[in-house]
Amino acid sequence: MSDRGPTAAPTHAAARLSADDRTRARSAGVTAALVLADGSVFCGRGLGAVGTTVGEVCFNTALTGYQEILTDPSYAGQIITFTFPHIGNVGANLEDIETMTPAARGCVISADITDPSNWRATQHLDAWLKSHGLIGISGIDTRRLTRRIRDGGAPNGALGHAPDGNLDFDALAAEAAGWPGLEGMDLAGEVSCRQTYRWDETGWALGSGYGRLDAPKRHVVAVDYGAKRNILRCLASAGCRVTVVPATATAEDILRHKPDGVFLSNGPGDPAATGDYAVPVIHDLLETGLPVFGICLGHQMLALALGGRTEKMHQGHRGANHPVKDLATGRVEITSQNHGFVVVPDSLPPEVTTTHVSLFDGSLEGLKVEGKSVFSVQYHPEASPGPQDSHYLFERFVAMMDK
């Protein structure tokens, strides 16, 4: 037991809390528990929807933008631990979303959610979680959980919320241990659009909200592997009429729209798994000579199409404070990131140049193909949430199309 709620951490595969522990948990008002695959138990108070969920437990270090984070499709299959303790204090609204249907499995926060304190808030975060069927837990030691993820890698975990406190810890441990994990899992197909659509919404402005593109200069086809809305807004703000196609679109489907350039979006899951159907399409697109720009999963699959390979990271990069160095200019950008896989630099052919590297761990953060209008970055230049240091990349893409 701790002053932040009862917590036990057995190292075996089942969560065997003693009868006394379970009694104390109920008397302490415990209504939710996160149980990791190794049997570690974190008890607290339930938020949002009632029930159980299972996924990879990761952490995000951003101080703001929890609503954008929870609606980022790249979090499909994951339970998000927020390292910042005050989550929910500005409420929720209908504008700060990256997709209509969140794909994250759940969330873990430290402090209880307070009443909203922001003029844009239209809903309490707890009510917003309920409306989207998302399960959450508060009142646990998120610092301890973050250290566990940092040192041991992102574990599988099961999160349960029962308002009456009747939690089956052993069943949660079994769910966590039985979940296959993200390696080899294609999740892009789950979060991608089902049919082609047009996008013309531009960036948000104080007093007027989101705008509309009136006079497009270029036409971009965006392949939706789990695209965030703010990426599409950034393309539209740069003067691009955007046609969004599903992840399974063929090269013929894409070229039928006569694009000036092709954008490969972010998305969740293992790039090698999604690459089974996406990489041949990207390879065909590269043969056309059209400008190609990729972000996150799109960056990883572009690398696969160029002959490289990807691998699972120990804990991934997730936050809005990651320094990345542009090797051409020496400029350091503070970036927003969300990825658990990375391109292996030594696997890339000689004509592919590394353009950006992480100053946290030296991992590859950007590439380009020499002599071609083809480039990509691992991080999120559209931010939302996060700094806007890298918005210039959208202008670079437009400049390539202008040529």
Salt bridges, closest charged atoms under 4 A:
ASP21 OD1 - ARG24 NH2 2.48
ASP38 OD2 - ARG148 NH2 3.54
GLU56 OE2 - LYS312 NZ 2.87
GLU56 OE1 - ARG318 NH2 3.81
GLU95 OE1 - ARG120 NH2 2.93
ASP96 OD2 - ARG120 NH1 2.92
GLU98 OE2 - ARG233 NH1 4.00
ASP112 OD1 - ARG45 NE 3.07
ASP126 OD2 - LYS130 NZ 2.54
ASP141 OD1 - ARG4 NH1 3.65
ASP141 OD1 - ARG143 NE 3.75
ASP151 OD1 - ARG150 NE 2.83
ASP170 OD2 - ARG22 NH2 3.72
ASP200 OD1 - ARG212 NH1 2.69
GLU201 OE2 - ARG212 NH2 3.96
GLU201 OE1 - ARG233 NE 2.86
ASP253 OD1 - ARG256 NH1 3.18
ASP326 OD2 - HIS356 NE2 3.62
GLU333 OE2 - ARG331 NH1 3.87
GLU333 OE2 - HIS356 NE2 3.78
ASP361 OD2 - HIS317 NE2 2.68
GLU365 OE2 - HIS317 ND1 3.47
GLU382 OE2 - LYS228 NZ 2.97
GLU382 OE2 - HIS380 ND1 2.71
ASP402 OD1 - ARG218 NE 3.01
